[in-house]
Amino acid sequence: MAMHNERMPKIPNAPKTPDTPNIQDSALPHAWAYLQNEAPTSDWLLPEAHRLAFADPEFLLRRETRGIRFQLEMLKPDLAQAEAGIEHTIVVFGSARFVDRSTAQARLQTALQEGQAQAIAQAQAWVRNAEYYENARVFAQMVSRSCDCLPSHQKLFICTGGGPGIMEAANRGASEVGALSVALNIALPHEQHPNPYVTPNLSFKFHYFALRKMHFMMRAKALVAFPGGFGTLDELFEVMTLVQTRKSKQVPILLFGSDYWQRLLNLDLLVDEGMISAADLNLIRYVDTPEAAWQAICEFYQLKVS
């Protein structure tokens, strides 16, 4: 599938004036067409004081215009998802380092042939954790296939961070059953490209983590957190805090892989030390199969799916 194109879009030609005016036509000219009329060549990118403000990259990237950039990162994904009919999502988080089962097995075979103990141990971890990749893939297939029977106002779509690993697996599962899926990627010093399974016109890139997190929550009806590192923990605790403080409505927060999460997080300690209430533990639920995860979401919303 085509990757998200980060180049400047081609400026369309100015629309021709029809012989008979259309009452639905806007009285204001299209900004791209107006820009082309003003500067029909690429000269409009050259630094000039009289350049149109909305066509001035240097101006838009100033510190003082940061608020405008916030608004743009807020509007662009919101409008595109609304136009695609995506109102409800299931957000899938997890490690970007996991690979599918066949790739993991191939890496293990290579490591065994080379005979290096450290490489073998790493490859064995890849094989072990490949099960999470495959489970995320099956879960996304299950959600996407089941939601075909739901009315449009109830349909749920897979949404991920758009990168590799668990994110790729979930987008891949949705793609394999012909469903749309969303990616909310982030520009990082080490460039992270969107995985090839995201619906191309729903693959968004953010500069600001804060706006990206807001978009995750704007449409999220459930969060499924697979094993992961700092990024996964950051996103998980962000959602837990929003729900605990009632800044966000309660949604199912599912920790996939009870052994991993219970070894990593000793949440009972927080209760014992009075840091949270015992009721706060009810914000999360451990699941170990795609079926259990999807069933938990269906039960929470009383969804009738086949």
C-alpha positions as a Markdown table, in Angstrom:
| # | Residue | x | y | z |
|---|---|---|---|---|
| 1 | Met | 0.0 | 0.0 | 0.0 |
| 2 | Ala | 1.2 | 3.5 | -0.7 |
| 3 | Met | 3.0 | 5.3 | 2.1 |
| 4 | His | 1.8 | 8.7 | 3.4 |
| 5 | Asn | 3.3 | 11.4 | 1.1 |
| 6 | Glu | 5.0 | 14.1 | 3.1 |
| 7 | Arg | 5.7 | 16.3 | 0.1 |
| 8 | Met | 3.9 | 19.6 | -0.6 |
| 9 | Pro | 0.7 | 18.7 | -2.4 |
| 10 | Lys | 0.3 | 19.8 | -5.9 |
| 11 | Ile | -1.6 | 23.1 | -6.2 |
| 12 | Pro | -4.8 | 22.5 | -8.3 |
| 13 | Asn | -5.7 | 24.7 | -11.1 |
| 14 | Ala | -8.2 | 27.5 | -10.4 |
| 15 | Pro | -11.7 | 26.3 | -11.0 |
| 16 | Lys | -13.4 | 27.5 | -14.2 |
| 17 | Thr | -16.3 | 29.8 | -13.8 |
| 18 | Pro | -19.5 | 28.1 | -15.0 |
| 19 | Asp | -21.8 | 29.8 | -17.4 |
| 20 | Thr | -24.6 | 29.6 | -14.8 |
| 21 | Pro | -23.7 | 30.5 | -11.2 |
| 22 | Asn | -24.3 | 27.8 | -8.7 |
| 23 | Ile | -25.9 | 29.0 | -5.5 |
| 24 | Gln | -23.9 | 26.4 | -3.5 |
| 25 | Asp | -20.5 | 27.8 | -4.6 |
| 26 | Ser | -18.5 | 29.6 | -2.1 |
| 27 | Ala | -18.2 | 33.4 | -2.6 |
| 28 | Leu | -14.5 | 33.1 | -1.4 |
| 29 | Pro | -11.8 | 31.7 | -3.7 |
| 30 | His | -10.1 | 28.4 | -2.9 |
| 31 | Ala | -6.9 | 29.2 | -1.0 |
| 32 | Trp | -4.8 | 26.9 | -3.2 |
| 33 | Ala | -6.2 | 28.3 | -6.4 |
| 34 | Tyr | -5.7 | 31.8 | -5.1 |
| 35 | Leu | -2.1 | 31.0 | -4.3 |
| 36 | Gln | -1.4 | 29.7 | -7.7 |
| 37 | Asn | -2.9 | 32.8 | -9.3 |
| 38 | Glu | -0.6 | 34.9 | -7.1 |
| 39 | Ala | 2.5 | 32.8 | -7.8 |
| 40 | Pro | 2.1 | 30.3 | -10.6 |
| 41 | Thr | 5.6 | 28.9 | -10.1 |
| 42 | Ser | 7.5 | 27.5 | -7.1 |
| 43 | Asp | 8.8 | 31.1 | -6.4 |
| 44 | Trp | 6.1 | 31.3 | -3.7 |
| 45 | Leu | 8.4 | 29.2 | -1.5 |
| 46 | Leu | 11.2 | 31.8 | -1.7 |
| 47 | Pro | 11.6 | 34.0 | 1.4 |
| 48 | Glu | 9.9 | 37.3 | 0.7 |
| 49 | Ala | 8.2 | 39.8 | 3.0 |
| 50 | His | 5.2 | 40.2 | 0.8 |
| 51 | Arg | 4.5 | 36.5 | 0.5 |
| 52 | Leu | 1.0 | 35.4 | 1.6 |
| 53 | Ala | 0.9 | 34.6 | 5.3 |
| 54 | Phe | -0.7 | 31.2 | 4.9 |
| 55 | Ala | 1.9 | 30.3 | 2.2 |
| 56 | Asp | 4.9 | 31.4 | 4.3 |
| 57 | Pro | 6.6 | 28.3 | 5.9 |
| 58 | Glu | 9.1 | 30.5 | 7.8 |
| 59 | Phe | 6.3 | 32.5 | 9.3 |
| 60 | Leu | 4.2 | 29.4 | 10.2 |
| 61 | Leu | 7.2 | 27.8 | 11.9 |
| 62 | Arg | 8.0 | 30.8 | 14.1 |
| 63 | Arg | 7.8 | 30.4 | 17.9 |
| 64 | Glu | 5.0 | 33.0 | 18.0 |
| 65 | Thr | 2.8 | 30.9 | 15.6 |
| 66 | Arg | 3.0 | 27.7 | 17.7 |
| 67 | Gly | -0.7 | 28.1 | 18.6 |
| 68 | Ile | -1.6 | 28.1 | 14.9 |
| 69 | Arg | 0.3 | 24.8 | 14.5 |
| 70 | Phe | -1.5 | 23.3 | 17.5 |
| 71 | Gln | -4.8 | 24.1 | 15.8 |
| 72 | Leu | -3.7 | 22.7 | 12.5 |
| 73 | Glu | -2.6 | 19.4 | 14.1 |
| 74 | Met | -5.9 | 19.3 | 15.8 |
| 75 | Leu | -8.0 | 20.0 | 12.7 |
| 76 | Lys | -6.3 | 18.0 | 10.0 |
| 77 | Pro | -6.8 | 14.5 | 11.5 |
| 78 | Asp | -10.2 | 15.4 | 12.9 |
| 79 | Leu | -11.6 | 16.5 | 9.6 |
| 80 | Ala | -10.2 | 13.6 | 7.7 |
| 81 | Gln | -11.6 | 11.0 | 10.1 |
| 82 | Ala | -15.0 | 12.7 | 10.1 |
| 83 | Glu | -15.1 | 12.7 | 6.3 |
| 84 | Ala | -14.2 | 9.0 | 6.4 |
| 85 | Gly | -17.0 | 8.2 | 8.8 |
| 86 | Ile | -14.8 | 7.2 | 11.6 |
| 87 | Glu | -16.3 | 8.3 | 14.9 |
| 88 | His | -15.3 | 5.4 | 17.3 |
| 89 | Thr | -12.0 | 3.6 | 17.6 |
| 90 | Ile | -10.3 | 0.9 | 19.5 |
| 91 | Val | -6.7 | 2.1 | 20.3 |
| 92 | Val | -4.1 | -0.6 | 20.2 |
| 93 | Phe | -0.7 | 0.1 | 21.9 |
| 94 | Gly | 2.3 | -2.0 | 22.3 |
| 95 | Ser | 6.0 | -2.5 | 21.6 |
| 96 | Ala | 7.4 | -1.3 | 18.2 |
| 97 | Arg | 10.0 | -4.1 | 18.5 |
| 98 | Phe | 7.9 | -7.2 | 18.1 |
| 99 | Val | 7.9 | -9.0 | 14.8 |
| 100 | Asp | 5.6 | -11.6 | 13.2 |
| 101 | Arg | 6.1 | -15.3 | 13.8 |
| 102 | Ser | 7.8 | -16.2 | 10.5 |
| 103 | Thr | 10.3 | -13.3 | 10.8 |
| 104 | Ala | 11.1 | -14.3 | 14.4 |
| 105 | Gln | 11.7 | -17.9 | 13.4 |
| 106 | Ala | 14.0 | -16.8 | 10.6 |
| 107 | Arg | 16.0 | -14.7 | 13.0 |
| 108 | Leu | 16.3 | -17.5 | 15.4 |
| 109 | Gln | 17.6 | -19.9 | 12.7 |
| 110 | Thr | 20.2 | -17.3 | 11.7 |
| 111 | Ala | 21.3 | -16.8 | 15.3 |
| 112 | Leu | 21.6 | -20.6 | 15.9 |
| 113 | Gln | 23.8 | -20.9 | 12.8 |
| 114 | Glu | 26.0 | -18.1 | 14.0 |
| 115 | Gly | 26.2 | -19.6 | 17.4 |
| 116 | Gln | 26.5 | -16.4 | 19.5 |
| 117 | Ala | 24.8 | -16.8 | 22.8 |
| 118 | Gln | 23.6 | -13.2 | 23.1 |
| 119 | Ala | 22.1 | -13.3 | 19.6 |
| 120 | Ile | 20.4 | -16.6 | 20.3 |
| 121 | Ala | 18.9 | -15.2 | 23.5 |
| 122 | Gln | 17.6 | -12.1 | 21.7 |
| 123 | Ala | 16.1 | -14.3 | 18.9 |
| 124 | Gln | 14.4 | -16.5 | 21.4 |
| 125 | Ala | 12.8 | -13.5 | 22.9 |
| 126 | Trp | 11.6 | -12.4 | 19.4 |
| 127 | Val | 10.0 | -15.8 | 18.9 |
| 128 | Arg | 8.4 | -15.7 | 22.4 |
| 129 | Asn | 7.0 | -12.2 | 21.8 |
| 130 | Ala | 5.9 | -12.9 | 18.3 |
| 131 | Glu | 2.8 | -14.4 | 19.9 |
| 132 | Tyr | 1.7 | -10.9 | 20.9 |
| 133 | Tyr | 2.1 | -9.7 | 17.4 |
| 134 | Glu | 0.0 | -12.5 | 16.1 |
| 135 | Asn | -2.6 | -12.0 | 18.8 |
| 136 | Ala | -2.8 | -8.3 | 18.0 |
| 137 | Arg | -3.3 | -9.2 | 14.3 |
| 138 | Val | -6.1 | -11.6 | 15.1 |
| 139 | Phe | -7.8 | -9.2 | 17.5 |
| 140 | Ala | -7.9 | -6.5 | 14.8 |
| 141 | Gln | -9.3 | -9.0 | 12.3 |
| 142 | Met | -12.0 | -10.0 | 14.8 |
| 143 | Val | -13.0 | -6.4 | 15.6 |
| 144 | Ser | -13.0 | -5.3 | 12.0 |
| 145 | Arg | -15.0 | -8.3 | 10.8 |
| 146 | Ser | -17.5 | -8.1 | 13.6 |
| 147 | Cys | -18.2 | -4.4 | 13.1 |
| 148 | Asp | -19.4 | -5.0 | 9.6 |
| 149 | Cys | -22.7 | -6.0 | 11.1 |
| 150 | Leu | -23.0 | -2.9 | 13.3 |
| 151 | Pro | -24.9 | 0.3 | 12.3 |
| 152 | Ser | -22.7 | 3.1 | 11.2 |
| 153 | His | -23.1 | 5.0 | 14.5 |
| 154 | Gln | -21.7 | 2.0 | 16.4 |
| 155 | Lys | -18.9 | 0.8 | 14.2 |
| 156 | Leu | -15.5 | 0.6 | 15.8 |
| 157 | Phe | -12.2 | 1.0 | 13.9 |
| 158 | Ile | -8.7 | 0.1 | 14.8 |
| 159 | Cys | -6.4 | 3.0 | 15.6 |
| 160 | Thr | -2.6 | 2.7 | 16.3 |
| 161 | Gly | 0.5 | 4.8 | 16.5 |
| 162 | Gly | 1.2 | 3.7 | 13.0 |
| 163 | Gly | 4.7 | 2.3 | 13.5 |
| 164 | Pro | 6.1 | -1.3 | 13.4 |
| 165 | Gly | 5.6 | -4.1 | 16.0 |
| 166 | Ile | 2.2 | -4.3 | 17.7 |
| 167 | Met | 1.0 | -1.2 | 15.8 |
| 168 | Glu | 1.8 | -2.9 | 12.5 |
| 169 | Ala | 0.1 | -6.1 | 13.6 |
| 170 | Ala | -3.2 | -4.3 | 14.4 |
| 171 | Asn | -3.2 | -2.3 | 11.2 |
| 172 | Arg | -2.4 | -5.4 | 9.3 |
| 173 | Gly | -5.2 | -7.4 | 10.8 |
| 174 | Ala | -7.7 | -4.7 | 9.8 |
| 175 | Ser | -6.3 | -4.5 | 6.3 |
| 176 | Glu | -6.5 | -8.3 | 5.8 |
| 177 | Val | -10.2 | -8.2 | 6.2 |
| 178 | Gly | -10.7 | -5.1 | 4.1 |
| 179 | Ala | -11.3 | -2.6 | 6.9 |
| 180 | Leu | -10.2 | 0.9 | 7.3 |
| 181 | Ser | -7.7 | 1.6 | 10.1 |
| 182 | Val | -6.1 | 4.8 | 11.5 |
| 183 | Ala | -2.5 | 5.7 | 12.3 |
| 184 | Leu | -1.4 | 8.6 | 14.5 |
| 185 | Asn | 2.3 | 8.7 | 13.9 |
| 186 | Ile | 4.9 | 11.0 | 15.5 |
| 187 | Ala | 7.9 | 12.7 | 13.9 |
| 188 | Leu | 11.0 | 11.5 | 15.9 |
| 189 | Pro | 14.7 | 12.2 | 15.6 |
| 190 | His | 15.1 | 8.6 | 14.3 |
| 191 | Glu | 12.5 | 8.7 | 11.5 |
| 192 | Gln | 9.6 | 6.4 | 12.1 |
| 193 | His | 7.8 | 5.6 | 8.9 |
| 194 | Pro | 4.1 | 4.4 | 8.9 |
| 195 | Asn | 3.7 | 0.7 | 8.5 |
| 196 | Pro | 2.5 | -0.5 | 5.1 |
| 197 | Tyr | -0.9 | -1.7 | 6.3 |
| 198 | Val | -2.4 | 1.6 | 7.4 |
| 199 | Thr | -5.2 | 3.1 | 5.3 |
| 200 | Pro | -3.2 | 5.7 | 3.3 |
| 201 | Asn | -5.6 | 8.6 | 3.7 |
| 202 | Leu | -5.9 | 7.9 | 7.4 |
| 203 | Ser | -2.2 | 7.9 | 8.1 |
| 204 | Phe | -1.3 | 11.1 | 10.1 |
| 205 | Lys | 2.0 | 12.5 | 11.3 |
| 206 | Phe | 2.2 | 14.7 | 14.4 |
| 207 | His | 4.9 | 17.0 | 15.7 |
| 208 | Tyr | 3.4 | 17.5 | 19.2 |
| 209 | Phe | 2.9 | 14.5 | 21.5 |
| 210 | Ala | 0.2 | 16.3 | 23.3 |
| 211 | Leu | -2.0 | 16.7 | 20.2 |
| 212 | Arg | -1.3 | 13.1 | 19.2 |
| 213 | Lys | -2.5 | 11.9 | 22.6 |
| 214 | Met | -5.6 | 14.0 | 22.4 |
| 215 | His | -6.5 | 12.5 | 19.1 |
| 216 | Phe | -6.1 | 9.0 | 20.5 |
| 217 | Met | -8.6 | 9.8 | 23.2 |
| 218 | Met | -11.1 | 11.9 | 21.1 |
| 219 | Arg | -12.6 | 8.8 | 19.4 |
| 220 | Ala | -11.3 | 6.0 | 21.7 |
| 221 | Lys | -14.0 | 3.6 | 23.0 |
| 222 | Ala | -11.4 | 1.2 | 24.3 |
| 223 | Leu | -7.7 | 0.8 | 24.9 |
| 224 | Val | -5.9 | -2.5 | 24.4 |
| 225 | Ala | -2.3 | -2.3 | 25.7 |
| 226 | Phe | 0.0 | -5.1 | 24.6 |
| 227 | Pro | 3.4 | -5.5 | 26.3 |
| 228 | Gly | 5.7 | -2.6 | 25.5 |
| 229 | Gly | 8.3 | -0.2 | 26.8 |
| 230 | Phe | 8.4 | 3.5 | 27.9 |
| 231 | Gly | 6.1 | 4.7 | 25.1 |
| 232 | Thr | 3.5 | 2.1 | 25.8 |
| 233 | Leu | 3.6 | 2.9 | 29.6 |
| 234 | Asp | 3.4 | 6.6 | 28.9 |
| 235 | Glu | 0.2 | 6.2 | 26.8 |
| 236 | Leu | -1.3 | 3.7 | 29.2 |
| 237 | Phe | -0.9 | 5.8 | 32.3 |
| 238 | Glu | -2.0 | 8.9 | 30.4 |
| 239 | Val | -5.4 | 7.2 | 29.7 |
| 240 | Met | -5.6 | 5.7 | 33.2 |
| 241 | Thr | -5.0 | 9.2 | 34.7 |
| 242 | Leu | -7.6 | 10.8 | 32.5 |
| 243 | Val | -10.3 | 8.2 | 33.4 |
| 244 | Gln | -9.3 | 8.2 | 37.1 |
| 245 | Thr | -9.6 | 12.0 | 37.4 |
| 246 | Arg | -12.8 | 11.9 | 35.3 |
| 247 | Lys | -11.3 | 14.1 | 32.6 |
| 248 | Ser | -12.4 | 11.3 | 30.3 |
| 249 | Lys | -15.3 | 9.0 | 30.4 |
| 250 | Gln | -14.6 | 5.5 | 31.5 |
| 251 | Val | -13.6 | 3.1 | 28.7 |
| 252 | Pro | -12.4 | -0.5 | 28.8 |
| 253 | Ile | -8.6 | -0.4 | 29.5 |
| 254 | Leu | -7.4 | -3.9 | 28.7 |
| 255 | Leu | -3.9 | -5.1 | 29.5 |
| 256 | Phe | -3.2 | -8.0 | 27.1 |
| 257 | Gly | -0.8 | -10.5 | 28.6 |
| 258 | Ser | -1.5 | -10.8 | 32.3 |
| 259 | Asp | 1.8 | -12.5 | 33.1 |
| 260 | Tyr | 3.8 | -9.6 | 31.6 |
| 261 | Trp | 1.7 | -6.8 | 33.1 |
| 262 | Gln | 1.5 | -8.4 | 36.6 |
| 263 | Arg | 5.2 | -8.9 | 36.7 |
| 264 | Leu | 5.8 | -5.3 | 35.5 |
| 265 | Leu | 3.2 | -3.4 | 37.6 |
| 266 | Asn | 2.6 | -3.9 | 41.3 |
| 267 | Leu | -0.5 | -1.8 | 41.5 |
| 268 | Asp | -1.5 | -3.4 | 44.8 |
| 269 | Leu | 1.4 | -1.5 | 46.3 |
| 270 | Leu | -0.3 | 1.7 | 45.4 |
| 271 | Val | -3.4 | 0.6 | 47.2 |
| 272 | Asp | -1.4 | -0.6 | 50.3 |
| 273 | Glu | 0.4 | 2.7 | 50.5 |
| 274 | Gly | -2.8 | 4.8 | 50.0 |
| 275 | Met | -1.7 | 6.2 | 46.7 |
| 276 | Ile | -4.8 | 5.1 | 44.9 |
| 277 | Ser | -8.1 | 3.7 | 46.1 |
| 278 | Ala | -8.9 | 0.0 | 45.7 |
| 279 | Ala | -11.7 | 1.0 | 43.3 |
| 280 | Asp | -9.1 | 2.4 | 40.9 |
| 281 | Leu | -7.9 | -1.1 | 40.2 |
| 282 | Asn | -11.3 | -1.7 | 38.5 |
| 283 | Leu | -10.2 | 0.8 | 35.7 |
| 284 | Ile | -8.1 | -2.0 | 34.1 |
| 285 | Arg | -8.7 | -5.6 | 33.2 |
| 286 | Tyr | -6.3 | -8.3 | 32.2 |
| 287 | Val | -6.9 | -10.4 | 29.1 |
| 288 | Asp | -4.9 | -13.2 | 27.4 |
| 289 | Thr | -6.7 | -13.9 | 24.2 |
| 290 | Pro | -8.1 | -11.9 | 21.3 |
| 291 | Glu | -11.5 | -13.4 | 22.0 |
| 292 | Ala | -11.5 | -12.3 | 25.7 |
| 293 | Ala | -10.4 | -8.7 | 24.7 |
| 294 | Trp | -13.2 | -8.3 | 22.2 |
| 295 | Gln | -15.8 | -9.9 | 24.5 |
| 296 | Ala | -14.9 | -7.5 | 27.3 |
| 297 | Ile | -15.5 | -4.5 | 24.9 |
| 298 | Cys | -18.7 | -6.0 | 23.6 |
| 299 | Glu | -20.0 | -6.6 | 27.2 |
| 300 | Phe | -19.0 | -3.0 | 28.3 |
| 301 | Tyr | -21.1 | -1.5 | 25.5 |
| 302 | Gln | -23.6 | -4.3 | 25.2 |
| 303 | Leu | -22.8 | -4.7 | 21.5 |
| 304 | Lys | -24.8 | -7.3 | 19.5 |
| 305 | Val | -22.3 | -8.7 | 17.0 |
| 306 | Ser | -22.2 | -12.0 | 15.2 |
